[in-house]
Amino acid sequence: MDTRTNKGGKDKPHIEIRPPEERKFWQRPGFNLVAYLLLLLALFYFWNLRPPQQAKEIPYSEFLHYVQKDQVRQAVVTGDTIAGTLKVKDTKTGKPQRFVTIPLWHSNLAELLAKHGVKYTVRYNSHWLSDLLLNWILPFGLLALVWMWIGRRFTPGKGFLNIGNRVRIHPEGGTKVTFQDVAGAEEAKEELGEVIQFLKDPSRIARLGGRMPKGVLLVGPPGAGKTLLARAVSGEAGVAFFNISGSEFIEMFVGVGAARVRELFQQAREKAPCIIFIDELDAIGRARGVGPVMGGHDEREQTLNQLLTEMDGFDPSVGVVVMAATNRPEILDKALLRAGRFDRQIVVDKPDLEAREAILKLHTRDMRIATDVDLRVVAQRTPGFVGADLANIANEAAIRAVREGHEDVTMADFEAAIDRVIAGPEKKHRALNAEEKRRVAYHESGHTLVAETVPTAEPVHKVSIIPRGVAALGYTLQLPVSEKFLSTRDELRDQLAILLGGRVAEEIVFGDVSSGAQNDLERASEIARAMVTRLGMSERLGPVTYGRQQQLAFLGVEGPEEKNYSEATAQLIDTEVRALIEEAHARARRIVGRRHAALEALAKVLQEKEVIDGEEVKRIIGAVTEETAGPE
């Protein structure tokens, strides 16, 4: 309890009432009742069922001696003990001394007691109550108390078996995210704009005889902003927002997931209009009948069945929209994707150049940006990045600016942040010896020289021989001029020559090759095989695809290939792939051999500076007078 001063200057006591989730387990309702019950049981046992403390235990032989000497006043004979009082008085209290002994039964005990004038009583001694308390009630009561404490310790407020729903409810106006906080994804925002209108005025479409969509499924790669879009829809519509993850429906107890689904939809109907958002839907929406299932009907399938029933049963006119997000739509059950359940599927794809620039502006609006920062260049350097990656780059740039003691976040900070995200952190303590450094410099110079020579290559932005990440000893970074979604045969041939330029430079300068070209060879082989088997760019094999790709993933991630061609065709494919690689190797060798002076100049500067940018690369190559030769 604390005190607060009112306007009149007097102190009034103010009692702070904590919600149930913030109370300790001993502050929760019902704890005192259980504690008092266990305490009473313990007191009942220790004070009523235990033997009297003042009775002196004596051997049975001594008891018989007292009987024969007529020293026993009275006795109570039970099934396992004989207790009573002696005629001898206790020296401390002055009262007849009490005794208890464990007998060795014999048939003439009653005659012996009667003969010596002992008043005795025979009682039937039953321990069922003490056995019940000690062996059943007390242990199970303690176990229940510990169980309740553990359950409430780790998941407060979820009940004895932790069956309560885990949905997070944001009331009307509680979600402050709007479409202004979401950059890019313009097509997705247009699709979701109609959902917002239906939530604001459910009767608008009903007047035309239609119905609002029951479900909206957001599909896209991780980090593309699916959850952010769902929260923005709630913020724009100004309705309650129910948020729960698909994995939180599943528990070890069968039937818990289905109960949570029922409770979730019941709460949503009471607060309609509202939005139910299920993140990672594939956790419970996986196709049924796939994979091992014990008993043919496990907990996940029961949860999915209940979800299907709820989505098929509620009236869309009440204003409840179910939104879900997944990055693996191909594994979802077909019953989820049919019309009447998830009526709309909206793809939240990776942002293009304009969207990346807008996302960067959004994440840097509260940062102190230096005047030399060009977010357009940063967006050009990050093709294929999603919103989460771009937010990470902005944050890494700010962290580096603090580390370097900058007053503002500079372009150099952004460049370092991009390099860190793409290639990993600099390995400042991984020192290359002079020979390795020289070999890496020539290797990267070979890539750079070929990239600056072939006609369709993207311009070189930076060359570095500083070790990064796990195995990268250097890299050549090219900056795309514009977003490209197609590649021609000539562009892929140029890319093969660039990848083999580093290995060719090592062959020409050192007369030998190293393991540094491993990743280059892997990428070149993948491109050449794709040209032959999937893109129809082989004259001998023609415009035919070979090998059926199993679609087990989404948006660029593919499963294993199924072979659907003969062994003779497989040999021809290998021959064509090797021919493309050998052609690119010979082409790169001609370029590097013809412009050997530029290669030496680039390698020398790289060994001195370790990092050179694109402008300096052009200056070095342009300053060298090359020997004229035939076409490369």
C-alpha positions as CSV (number, residue, x, y, z in Angstrom):
1,M,0.0,0.0,0.0
2,D,1.3,3.5,-0.9
3,T,-0.1,7.0,-0.2
4,R,-0.8,9.7,-2.8
5,T,-1.6,13.3,-2.2
6,N,-4.9,14.7,-3.5
7,K,-5.7,18.2,-4.6
8,G,-6.6,19.3,-1.0
9,G,-3.2,18.3,0.2
10,K,-4.4,15.4,2.4
11,D,-3.0,12.0,2.0
12,K,-5.4,9.3,1.2
13,P,-4.4,5.6,1.2
14,H,-4.2,4.0,-2.2
15,I,-4.3,0.3,-2.4
16,E,-2.6,-1.2,-5.4
17,I,-4.5,-4.2,-6.7
18,R,-2.3,-6.5,-8.8
19,P,-3.9,-8.5,-11.6
20,P,-3.9,-12.3,-11.1
21,E,-1.0,-12.7,-13.5
22,E,1.3,-10.6,-11.3
23,R,0.5,-12.2,-8.0
24,K,2.8,-14.7,-6.3
25,F,1.5,-18.2,-6.0
26,W,0.9,-17.8,-2.3
27,Q,-1.3,-14.7,-3.0
28,R,-3.7,-16.6,-5.3
29,P,-7.2,-17.6,-4.3
30,G,-7.5,-21.2,-3.0
31,F,-3.9,-21.4,-1.7
32,N,-4.9,-20.6,1.9
33,L,-7.6,-23.3,1.9
34,V,-5.2,-26.0,0.7
35,A,-2.5,-24.9,3.2
36,Y,-5.0,-24.8,6.1
37,L,-6.3,-28.3,5.2
38,L,-2.8,-29.8,5.1
39,L,-1.9,-28.1,8.4
40,L,-5.0,-29.5,10.2
41,L,-4.3,-33.0,8.9
42,A,-0.8,-32.8,10.2
43,L,-1.9,-31.5,13.6
44,F,-4.6,-34.2,13.8
45,Y,-2.0,-36.9,13.3
46,F,0.7,-35.6,15.6
47,W,-1.7,-34.8,18.5
48,N,-4.3,-37.5,18.3
49,L,-2.8,-40.6,16.6
50,R,0.6,-40.7,18.1
51,P,1.4,-42.6,21.3
52,P,1.3,-40.5,24.5
53,Q,4.6,-38.8,25.1
54,Q,4.4,-39.2,28.9
55,A,4.1,-43.0,28.8
56,K,7.3,-44.9,29.5
57,E,8.0,-47.8,27.2
58,I,9.1,-50.9,29.2
59,P,10.1,-54.4,28.1
60,Y,7.5,-57.1,28.2
61,S,9.4,-59.1,30.7
62,E,9.5,-56.1,33.0
63,F,5.7,-55.8,32.6
64,L,5.2,-59.4,33.6
65,H,7.5,-58.8,36.6
66,Y,5.2,-55.8,37.7
67,V,2.1,-58.0,37.3
68,Q,3.5,-60.8,39.4
69,K,4.5,-58.2,42.1
70,D,1.0,-56.8,42.0
71,Q,2.3,-53.4,40.9
72,V,0.0,-52.9,37.9
73,R,-3.1,-50.8,38.6
74,Q,-4.9,-51.1,35.2
75,A,-4.1,-52.0,31.6
76,V,-5.6,-51.5,28.1
77,V,-4.9,-54.3,25.8
78,T,-5.0,-53.6,22.0
79,G,-3.9,-55.5,19.0
80,D,-0.2,-54.5,19.2
81,T,0.4,-52.8,22.5
82,I,-0.4,-53.0,26.2
83,A,-0.7,-49.6,27.9
84,G,-1.7,-48.6,31.4
85,T,-0.6,-47.3,34.9
86,L,1.5,-48.8,37.7
87,K,0.9,-48.5,41.4
88,V,4.3,-47.0,41.6
89,K,4.2,-43.2,41.5
90,D,6.4,-41.0,39.2
91,T,9.1,-39.3,41.2
92,K,8.7,-36.0,39.2
93,T,4.9,-35.6,38.9
94,G,3.8,-37.7,41.9
95,K,1.1,-39.4,39.8
96,P,0.9,-43.1,38.9
97,Q,3.5,-43.9,36.4
98,R,2.2,-44.7,32.9
99,F,3.7,-47.4,30.8
100,V,3.4,-49.0,27.3
101,T,4.9,-52.3,26.1
102,I,4.8,-54.5,23.1
103,P,3.6,-57.9,24.2
104,L,4.6,-61.4,23.3
105,W,1.2,-63.0,23.2
106,H,0.4,-66.2,25.1
107,S,-2.9,-67.8,26.0
108,N,-2.8,-67.3,29.8
109,L,-2.3,-63.6,29.8
110,A,-5.9,-62.8,30.8
111,E,-5.7,-65.4,33.6
112,L,-2.5,-63.9,34.8
113,L,-4.0,-60.3,34.9
114,A,-7.1,-61.5,36.7
115,K,-5.2,-63.5,39.2
116,H,-3.2,-60.4,40.3
117,G,-6.2,-58.1,40.4
118,V,-5.3,-56.0,37.3
119,K,-8.2,-54.1,35.8
120,Y,-7.8,-54.6,32.1
121,T,-9.8,-53.6,29.0
122,V,-9.5,-55.1,25.6
123,R,-9.9,-52.8,22.6
124,Y,-9.9,-53.4,18.9
125,N,-7.2,-51.1,17.5
126,S,-7.8,-50.0,13.9
127,H,-5.3,-47.8,12.0
128,W,-7.3,-47.2,8.8
129,L,-7.7,-43.5,9.5
130,S,-4.0,-42.9,10.1
131,D,-3.1,-45.1,7.2
132,L,-5.5,-43.2,5.0
133,L,-4.0,-39.9,6.1
134,L,-0.4,-40.9,5.9
135,N,-0.4,-43.1,2.8
136,W,-3.0,-41.3,0.7
137,I,-4.3,-37.9,1.7
138,L,-1.1,-36.3,2.9
139,P,1.2,-37.4,0.1
140,F,-1.3,-36.7,-2.7
141,G,-2.2,-33.4,-1.0
142,L,1.5,-32.3,-1.0
143,L,1.9,-33.5,-4.6
144,A,-1.1,-31.5,-5.7
145,L,0.2,-28.4,-3.9
146,V,3.6,-28.7,-5.6
147,W,2.0,-29.3,-9.0
148,M,-0.2,-26.2,-8.6
149,W,2.9,-24.2,-7.6
150,I,5.0,-25.4,-10.5
151,G,2.2,-24.8,-13.0
152,R,1.5,-21.3,-11.8
153,R,5.2,-20.5,-11.5
154,F,5.9,-21.1,-15.2
155,T,2.6,-20.2,-16.8
156,P,0.7,-17.9,-14.4
157,G,-3.0,-17.9,-14.5
158,K,-3.5,-20.9,-16.7
159,G,-5.2,-23.3,-14.3
160,F,-4.3,-26.5,-12.6
161,L,-3.4,-28.5,-15.7
162,N,-2.4,-25.4,-17.7
163,I,-5.3,-25.9,-20.1
164,G,-6.3,-22.2,-20.2
165,N,-6.2,-20.4,-23.5
166,R,-3.0,-18.5,-24.4
167,V,-4.5,-16.0,-26.7
168,R,-3.3,-12.4,-26.4
169,I,-6.2,-10.0,-26.7
170,H,-5.6,-6.4,-27.8
171,P,-8.8,-4.4,-27.2
172,E,-10.2,-1.8,-29.7
173,G,-7.6,0.9,-30.2
174,G,-5.0,-1.2,-28.4
175,T,-3.0,-2.0,-31.5
176,K,-1.3,1.3,-32.5
177,V,0.3,-0.1,-35.7
178,T,-1.2,1.2,-39.0
179,F,-0.4,1.0,-42.6
180,Q,1.9,4.0,-42.2
181,D,4.2,1.7,-40.2
182,V,4.4,-0.8,-43.0
183,A,6.6,0.2,-46.0
184,G,6.4,-1.6,-49.3
185,A,3.9,-4.5,-49.8
186,E,1.6,-2.1,-51.6
187,E,-0.3,-5.0,-53.3
188,A,-0.9,-6.7,-50.0
189,K,-2.1,-3.5,-48.4
190,E,-4.6,-3.0,-51.2
191,E,-6.0,-6.5,-50.7
192,L,-6.3,-6.0,-47.0
193,G,-7.9,-2.6,-47.4
194,E,-11.1,-4.2,-48.5
195,V,-11.1,-6.4,-45.3
196,I,-10.8,-3.2,-43.3
197,Q,-13.8,-1.7,-45.0
198,F,-15.8,-4.9,-44.3
199,L,-14.8,-4.8,-40.6
200,K,-15.8,-1.2,-40.3
201,D,-19.2,-1.7,-42.0
202,P,-20.1,-5.4,-42.2
203,S,-23.5,-4.6,-43.7
204,R,-22.0,-2.8,-46.7
205,I,-21.4,-5.9,-48.7
206,A,-24.5,-7.6,-47.2
207,R,-26.7,-5.1,-49.0
208,L,-25.4,-6.3,-52.3
209,G,-26.0,-10.0,-51.4
210,G,-22.4,-10.9,-50.8
211,R,-20.4,-11.9,-47.8
212,M,-17.2,-10.7,-46.3
213,P,-14.2,-13.1,-46.5
214,K,-14.0,-15.5,-43.6
215,G,-10.3,-16.0,-43.7
216,V,-7.2,-14.3,-45.1
217,L,-3.9,-16.3,-45.4
218,L,-0.7,-14.3,-45.6
219,V,2.0,-16.2,-47.4
220,G,5.6,-15.2,-47.7
221,P,9.2,-15.8,-46.6
222,P,10.3,-15.3,-43.0
223,G,10.7,-11.6,-42.1
224,A,8.6,-10.2,-44.9
225,G,6.2,-8.5,-42.5
226,K,3.2,-10.8,-42.4
227,T,2.6,-10.4,-38.7
228,L,3.1,-6.6,-39.0
229,L,0.5,-6.4,-41.7
230,A,-2.1,-8.3,-39.6
231,R,-1.5,-5.9,-36.7
232,A,-1.8,-2.9,-39.1
233,V,-5.2,-4.2,-40.3
234,S,-6.4,-4.3,-36.7
235,G,-5.1,-0.8,-36.1
236,E,-6.7,0.6,-39.2
237,A,-10.0,-1.1,-38.6
238,G,-10.0,-0.1,-34.9
239,V,-11.3,-3.5,-33.7
240,A,-10.2,-6.1,-31.2
241,F,-7.2,-8.2,-32.2
242,F,-6.8,-11.8,-31.0
243,N,-3.2,-13.0,-31.4
244,I,-2.0,-16.6,-30.9
245,S,0.7,-18.8,-32.4
246,G,-0.2,-22.1,-34.0
247,S,2.2,-24.0,-31.7
248,E,0.4,-22.7,-28.6
249,F,-2.7,-24.8,-29.3
250,I,-0.9,-28.0,-28.8
251,E,-0.3,-29.5,-25.4
252,M,0.6,-33.0,-24.0
253,F,-3.0,-33.6,-23.0
254,V,-5.3,-34.9,-25.8
255,G,-8.2,-32.5,-26.5
256,V,-6.6,-29.4,-25.1
257,G,-5.9,-27.9,-28.5
258,A,-9.5,-28.4,-29.7
259,A,-10.8,-26.8,-26.4
260,R,-8.6,-23.8,-27.0
261,V,-9.9,-23.3,-30.5
262,R,-13.5,-23.4,-29.2
263,E,-12.7,-20.9,-26.5
264,L,-10.9,-18.6,-28.9
265,F,-13.8,-18.4,-31.3
266,Q,-16.3,-18.0,-28.5
267,Q,-14.4,-15.0,-27.2
268,A,-14.1,-13.6,-30.7
269,R,-17.9,-13.8,-31.2
270,E,-18.5,-12.0,-28.0
271,K,-16.1,-9.1,-29.1
272,A,-17.1,-9.0,-32.7
273,P,-16.2,-7.2,-35.0
274,C,-12.6,-8.4,-34.4
275,I,-9.7,-10.2,-36.0
276,I,-8.3,-13.6,-35.0
277,F,-4.7,-13.9,-36.1
278,I,-2.9,-17.3,-36.0
279,D,0.8,-17.0,-36.6
280,E,2.7,-20.0,-38.0
281,L,-0.5,-21.8,-39.1
282,D,1.6,-24.7,-40.4
283,A,2.1,-25.8,-36.8
284,I,-1.5,-27.1,-36.7
285,G,-2.6,-26.9,-40.3
286,R,-0.3,-29.6,-41.7
287,A,-1.9,-31.9,-44.2
288,R,-3.6,-34.9,-42.5
289,G,-2.5,-38.4,-43.2
290,V,1.1,-37.5,-43.9
291,G,3.7,-39.0,-41.7
292,P,3.5,-41.4,-38.8
293,V,0.4,-40.9,-36.7
294,M,-0.2,-43.0,-33.6
295,G,-3.7,-44.3,-33.5
296,G,-4.5,-42.5,-36.8
297,H,-5.8,-39.4,-35.0
298,D,-3.4,-37.4,-32.9
299,E,-3.8,-34.2,-30.9
300,R,-2.7,-32.0,-33.8
301,E,-5.3,-33.4,-36.1
302,Q,-8.1,-33.0,-33.5
303,T,-7.0,-29.3,-33.2
304,L,-7.1,-28.9,-37.0
305,N,-10.5,-30.6,-37.2
306,Q,-11.9,-28.2,-34.6
307,L,-10.4,-25.2,-36.4
308,L,-12.1,-26.3,-39.7
309,T,-15.4,-26.8,-37.9
310,E,-15.3,-23.3,-36.3
311,M,-14.3,-21.6,-39.5
312,D,-17.1,-23.4,-41.4
313,G,-19.7,-22.8,-38.8
314,F,-19.5,-19.1,-37.8
315,D,-21.6,-16.5,-39.6
316,P,-19.3,-14.0,-41.5
317,S,-21.9,-11.2,-41.0
318,V,-21.0,-10.9,-37.3
319,G,-17.7,-9.4,-38.3
320,V,-15.1,-12.0,-37.3
321,V,-12.2,-12.3,-39.8
322,V,-9.6,-15.1,-39.3
323,M,-6.1,-14.1,-40.5
324,A,-3.2,-16.5,-40.6
325,A,0.4,-16.4,-41.6
326,T,2.8,-19.1,-42.9
327,N,5.9,-19.4,-45.0
328,R,5.1,-23.1,-45.9
329,P,1.7,-23.0,-47.7
330,E,2.5,-26.2,-49.7
331,I,2.2,-28.4,-46.6
332,L,-1.1,-27.0,-45.4
333,D,-4.2,-29.2,-45.5
334,K,-6.4,-28.7,-48.6
335,A,-9.5,-28.3,-46.4
336,L,-8.0,-25.1,-44.9
337,L,-7.4,-23.5,-48.3
338,R,-10.8,-24.2,-49.9
339,A,-13.4,-21.4,-50.5
340,G,-15.4,-20.6,-47.4
341,R,-12.4,-20.9,-45.0
342,F,-9.3,-19.0,-46.1
343,D,-11.0,-17.3,-49.0
344,R,-8.0,-15.1,-49.8
345,Q,-4.4,-15.9,-50.1
346,I,-2.1,-12.8,-50.2
347,V,1.5,-13.2,-51.1
348,V,3.8,-10.9,-49.1
349,D,6.9,-11.3,-51.2
350,K,10.4,-9.9,-50.9
351,P,10.5,-6.2,-51.5
352,D,11.8,-4.7,-54.7
353,L,14.3,-1.8,-55.0
354,E,11.7,0.9,-54.3
355,A,10.1,-1.0,-51.4
356,R,13.5,-1.6,-49.9
357,E,14.3,2.1,-50.0
358,A,11.0,2.9,-48.4
359,I,11.6,0.3,-45.7
360,L,15.0,1.7,-44.9
361,K,13.5,5.2,-44.6
362,L,11.0,3.8,-42.2
363,H,13.6,2.2,-40.0
364,T,15.9,5.2,-40.0
365,R,13.3,7.9,-39.4
366,D,14.3,8.1,-35.7
367,M,18.1,7.9,-36.4
368,R,20.6,10.7,-36.8
369,I,21.7,10.1,-40.3
370,A,24.8,11.9,-41.8
371,T,24.5,13.8,-45.0
372,D,26.6,11.3,-47.0
373,V,24.1,8.5,-46.4
374,D,22.4,7.4,-49.7
375,L,19.6,5.0,-48.8
376,R,19.1,4.3,-52.5
377,V,22.6,2.8,-52.7
378,V,22.0,0.8,-49.5
379,A,18.8,-0.6,-51.1
380,Q,20.7,-1.4,-54.3
381,R,23.3,-3.3,-52.2
382,T,20.6,-5.5,-50.5
383,P,18.7,-7.4,-53.3
384,G,16.7,-10.2,-51.9
385,F,16.6,-8.8,-48.4
386,V,13.3,-8.7,-46.5
387,G,12.1,-6.1,-44.0
388,A,13.6,-7.9,-41.0
389,D,17.0,-8.0,-42.7
390,L,16.8,-4.3,-43.6
391,A,15.8,-3.4,-40.0
392,N,18.8,-5.4,-38.8
393,I,21.1,-3.5,-41.1
394,A,19.9,-0.1,-39.8
395,N,20.4,-1.3,-36.3
396,E,23.8,-2.7,-37.0
397,A,24.8,0.6,-38.6
398,A,23.7,2.5,-35.5
399,I,25.6,0.1,-33.2
400,R,28.8,0.6,-35.3
401,A,28.4,4.3,-35.2
402,V,28.3,4.2,-31.4
403,R,31.3,1.8,-31.3
404,E,33.3,4.2,-33.6
405,G,32.3,7.3,-31.6
406,H,30.4,8.9,-34.5
407,E,28.0,11.7,-33.9
408,D,25.8,10.6,-36.8
409,V,25.3,7.3,-38.6
410,T,27.5,7.6,-41.7
411,M,27.5,5.7,-45.0
412,A,30.6,3.8,-43.9
413,D,28.5,2.5,-41.0
414,F,25.9,1.2,-43.4
415,E,28.5,-0.3,-45.6
416,A,30.1,-2.1,-42.7
417,A,26.6,-3.3,-41.5
418,I,25.8,-4.7,-44.9
419,D,29.2,-6.5,-45.1
420,R,28.6,-8.0,-41.7
421,V,25.1,-9.3,-42.6
422,I,26.1,-10.7,-46.0
423,A,29.6,-12.1,-45.3
424,G,29.8,-12.2,-41.5
425,P,31.8,-10.2,-39.0
426,E,35.4,-9.3,-39.7
427,K,37.9,-11.8,-38.3
428,K,40.4,-9.3,-37.0
429,H,42.4,-12.0,-35.2
430,R,42.6,-14.4,-38.1
431,A,45.9,-13.2,-39.6
432,L,46.8,-14.5,-43.1
433,N,50.5,-15.1,-43.8
434,A,52.1,-13.2,-46.6
435,E,51.8,-15.9,-49.2
436,E,48.1,-16.6,-48.4
437,K,47.4,-12.8,-48.5
438,R,49.0,-12.5,-51.9
439,R,47.1,-15.5,-53.3
440,V,43.8,-14.2,-52.0
441,A,44.6,-10.7,-53.5
442,Y,45.2,-12.3,-57.0
443,H,42.1,-14.4,-56.6
444,E,39.8,-11.5,-55.9
445,S,41.5,-9.4,-58.6
446,G,40.7,-12.1,-61.1
447,H,37.0,-11.9,-60.2
448,T,37.1,-8.2,-60.4
449,L,39.0,-8.0,-63.7
450,V,36.6,-10.4,-65.5
451,A,33.5,-8.6,-64.0
452,E,34.8,-5.3,-65.3
453,T,35.4,-6.8,-68.8
454,V,32.4,-8.9,-69.7
455,P,29.6,-6.8,-71.3
456,T,26.5,-7.8,-69.2
457,A,28.1,-7.9,-65.7
458,E,27.0,-5.7,-62.8
459,P,29.6,-3.1,-61.9
460,V,32.0,-3.9,-59.0
461,H,31.1,-2.0,-55.8
462,K,33.8,-3.2,-53.4
463,V,36.7,-5.7,-53.3
464,S,38.1,-6.9,-49.9
465,I,40.6,-9.5,-48.8
466,I,39.7,-9.2,-45.1
467,P,38.6,-12.6,-43.7
468,R,34.9,-12.7,-42.7
469,G,32.5,-15.2,-41.4
470,V,33.5,-18.9,-41.1
471,A,35.5,-19.5,-44.3
472,A,35.4,-16.3,-46.5
473,L,38.9,-15.0,-46.9
474,G,37.8,-12.3,-49.3
475,Y,35.0,-11.2,-51.6
476,T,34.1,-9.2,-54.7
477,L,30.8,-7.3,-54.3
478,Q,28.9,-6.2,-57.4
479,L,26.1,-3.6,-57.2
480,P,23.0,-4.2,-59.4
481,V,22.1,-1.3,-61.5
482,S,18.4,-2.1,-61.5
483,E,16.0,-4.9,-60.3
484,K,16.2,-7.9,-62.6
485,F,13.8,-10.9,-62.7
486,L,15.1,-12.6,-65.8
487,S,18.5,-13.7,-67.0
488,T,19.5,-14.3,-70.6
489,R,21.9,-16.9,-71.8
490,D,24.7,-14.3,-72.4
491,E,24.3,-13.0,-68.8
492,L,24.6,-16.5,-67.4
493,R,27.7,-17.2,-69.5
494,D,29.2,-13.9,-68.2
495,Q,28.4,-15.0,-64.7
496,L,30.2,-18.3,-65.2
497,A,33.3,-16.5,-66.4
498,I,33.3,-14.2,-63.4
499,L,33.0,-17.1,-61.0
500,L,36.0,-18.8,-62.6
501,G,38.1,-15.7,-62.9
502,G,39.6,-16.2,-59.4
503,R,40.8,-19.7,-60.1
504,V,42.2,-18.7,-63.5
505,A,44.2,-15.9,-61.9
506,E,45.8,-18.4,-59.5
507,E,46.6,-20.7,-62.4
508,I,48.3,-17.9,-64.3
509,V,50.3,-16.3,-61.5
510,F,51.1,-19.3,-59.3
511,G,50.9,-22.2,-61.7
512,D,48.7,-24.0,-59.3
513,V,45.2,-23.7,-57.7
514,S,44.0,-23.7,-54.1
515,S,40.9,-24.6,-52.2
516,G,39.8,-21.0,-52.1
517,A,37.8,-21.5,-55.3
518,Q,35.5,-24.2,-53.8
519,N,32.4,-22.0,-53.4
520,D,33.0,-20.5,-56.9
521,L,33.0,-23.9,-58.5
522,E,29.9,-25.0,-56.7
523,R,27.9,-21.9,-57.8
524,A,29.2,-22.2,-61.4
525,S,28.2,-25.9,-61.5
526,E,24.7,-25.1,-60.2
527,I,24.2,-22.4,-62.8
528,A,25.5,-24.5,-65.7
529,R,23.3,-27.5,-64.7
530,A,20.3,-25.2,-64.4
531,M,21.0,-23.8,-67.9
532,V,21.0,-27.4,-69.3
533,T,18.3,-29.2,-67.4
534,R,15.8,-26.5,-66.5
535,L,16.2,-23.4,-68.7
536,G,16.6,-25.2,-72.1
537,M,19.8,-23.4,-73.0
538,S,21.6,-26.3,-74.5
539,E,21.6,-26.7,-78.2
540,R,22.2,-30.4,-78.2
541,L,19.4,-31.1,-75.6
542,G,17.0,-28.5,-76.9
543,P,14.2,-26.6,-75.2
544,V,13.3,-29.4,-72.8
545,T,13.4,-29.6,-69.0
546,Y,14.9,-32.7,-67.3
547,G,14.2,-33.7,-63.8
548,R,11.0,-33.0,-61.9
549,Q,11.5,-30.7,-59.0
550,Q,9.4,-31.6,-55.9
551,Q,7.8,-28.6,-54.5
552,L,8.3,-29.1,-50.8
553,A,9.0,-25.5,-50.0
554,F,8.0,-22.0,-51.1
555,L,9.5,-18.9,-52.6
556,G,12.8,-20.1,-53.9
557,V,13.4,-23.1,-51.7
558,E,13.1,-26.4,-53.6
559,G,13.0,-30.0,-52.6
560,P,14.9,-33.0,-54.0
561,E,14.8,-33.7,-57.8
562,E,13.1,-36.6,-59.2
563,K,15.0,-38.2,-62.1
564,N,12.7,-38.7,-65.2
565,Y,15.3,-39.2,-68.0
566,S,17.4,-42.1,-69.2
567,E,21.1,-42.9,-68.4
568,A,22.1,-41.8,-71.9
569,T,20.4,-38.4,-71.4
570,A,22.2,-38.1,-68.0
571,Q,25.5,-38.6,-69.7
572,L,24.7,-36.0,-72.3
573,I,23.6,-33.6,-69.5
574,D,27.0,-34.1,-67.8
575,T,28.8,-33.5,-71.1
576,E,26.9,-30.2,-71.8
577,V,27.4,-29.0,-68.2
578,R,31.1,-29.7,-68.5
579,A,31.3,-27.9,-71.9
580,L,29.7,-24.8,-70.4
581,I,32.2,-24.7,-67.5
582,E,35.2,-25.3,-69.8
583,E,34.0,-22.6,-72.2
584,A,33.7,-20.1,-69.3
585,H,37.1,-21.2,-68.0
586,A,38.8,-20.6,-71.3
587,R,37.1,-17.3,-71.7
588,A,38.2,-16.1,-68.3
589,R,41.7,-17.3,-69.0
590,R,41.8,-15.2,-72.2
591,I,40.6,-12.1,-70.4
592,V,43.0,-12.4,-67.5
593,G,45.9,-13.3,-69.8
594,R,45.3,-10.3,-72.1
595,R,44.9,-7.9,-69.2
596,H,47.7,-9.3,-67.0
597,A,49.1,-5.8,-66.2
598,A,45.7,-4.7,-64.7
599,L,45.6,-7.9,-62.7
600,E,49.1,-7.1,-61.2
601,A,48.0,-3.5,-60.4
602,L,44.8,-4.6,-58.7
603,A,46.5,-7.3,-56.6
604,K,49.2,-4.8,-55.5
605,V,46.8,-2.2,-54.3
606,L,44.7,-4.9,-52.6
607,Q,47.6,-6.2,-50.6
608,E,48.4,-2.6,-49.5
609,K,44.9,-1.4,-48.6
610,E,43.0,-4.7,-48.2
611,V,39.7,-2.9,-49.3
612,I,39.1,-0.9,-52.5
613,D,35.9,0.5,-53.8
614,G,34.4,0.5,-57.3
615,E,35.7,3.9,-58.3
616,E,39.2,3.0,-57.4
617,V,38.9,-0.3,-59.3
618,K,37.9,1.6,-62.5
619,R,40.8,4.1,-61.9
620,I,43.4,1.3,-61.5
621,I,42.2,-0.6,-64.6
622,G,41.9,2.6,-66.7
623,A,45.4,3.7,-65.8
624,V,47.0,0.5,-67.1
625,T,47.9,0.4,-70.9
626,E,46.7,-2.9,-72.1
627,E,48.0,-4.9,-74.9
628,T,45.6,-5.1,-77.8
629,A,44.4,-8.6,-78.7
630,G,41.6,-10.3,-80.4
631,P,38.1,-10.5,-78.9
632,E,37.8,-12.2,-75.6
